[in-house]
């Protein structure tokens, strides 16, 4: 991932990080990914969320988000 794409991801993530604690709600993940130009199905989003530690975790920090976004992009490229 080049610097421009990384900056774009961070900018979009920050828009959804309303209280500026470095986290977004899991329910906002689909919106963030769609803004970045990837259109996951509900099933895709469910799979991403399943990989998170538990349903008790309601927030995702930027680095977890970025990891999931990159993984998602790799799946689409195959």
N, C-alpha and C positions, 0 to 999 in steps of 0.2 A: 504494500500500500504506500503510495507516494505521499509526500507532505501535504499537498493540496487536498487530497481525499481525506487524510487524517484530520486536517483543519475543518473540512466540511462536516465530518462526523461529529467532531467536538462542538462545533457551532450549533448544529441541529440538536444534539444532546442537551446542550446548555439551555436551549429554548424551552425544553420540557422539564428541565431542572428548576422548577419555579422557586423553590426555597434556597437554591444555591448550596445544597449540601452534598453535591456530587453524585446524586442518585436520581433515578426516575422510577416511576411505578411500573411494574411488569405489564400492567394493562395498557401502557402507553408505548410499549415496544413496537407494536405493529405500525403505529402512526409514524414513529421515528424512522423505521426501516423504509416505509413507503416514501417519505419525503426524500430519502436518499436514493430513490430510484429503483428499489427492489420491491416487488409486489408479492409477498408471501401469502400463501393460503392460510386459512385458519388452522389446518392440520400442521403446516410448517411452523406456525407460531406456537402451537401446542407442543411440538417436538422440542423447540428451543426452550420453552418454559420447563419442560420435563427435565432438561439437563441441569437446571438450577437445583440447588441443594434441597429445597422443600417448598411446599406451598405456603409455609409460614413466612418465607422471605418475600416481602412485597416490593422491595426496592432493588434496583440493579445499579451498580456504579458504572462509570464510563468505561472502565477497562473490561468489565464483564460484558458490557454491551458491545464494545469494539470486537472482542473475541468472537462473540456470537454473530455479529454482522459479517466479519471476515469469513467465518465458517459457512455462513449462508451464501455468500458470494461464490465461494469455491464450489459448493454443491451446484449452483446454477451454471457454472462454467463447464461442468462435466457433461 
